[in-house]
């Protein structure tokens, strides 16, 4: 089960495992207002990916391909979408964000590198930005290490190992409404494409 080059960098869309549906809505009681439903927090998503990453049997069940990323969709908490992803040596996502979604990911085996920006970018009205010095962040996430992130987080994730696969667990809430892809040359970040779920089917 290999990734196609047209798939978004952090959202594989394999139907191999059924996805969880949206969280059920509130039950209305006559004469009262419905209780608003809130989704999982960053901490909830991080706890979920940590638990899944520690499931050695599940992690080992992911088919790995030497040529491209592989994935299965998981049941995320409270209507979130979640993925178990295999990364062949030398693969990565490219720069992207996750729109309005919160997220978390955890390395289950191998090591991943995350390059990210420490500033929130404007969401609309630009095609090219010049980034200031000091906005770049780098994290190396070995097995058992991960992170949560808020809305509009811009990053890229890489497996820089020349010989070892990595496997990671990712969760997003709400399920990704869109992704923005970027290219980067030095301090210049360019918005290349906005993708929506219909583009990934």
Secondary structure, DSSP 4 states (H G I P E B T S, - for coil): -PPPTTSBTTB----SSPPP-PPPPPPP-TTSPPPPP----HHHHHHHHHHHHT-HHHHHHS---SSS-EEEEEE-GGG-EEEEEEE-TT-B--EE--TT-EEEEEEEESEEEEEEESSPPPSSS-SEEEPPTT-EEEEEEETT-EEEE-TT--EEEE---SS--EEEEEEEESPPSEEEEEEEETTEEEEEEEEEGGGG-
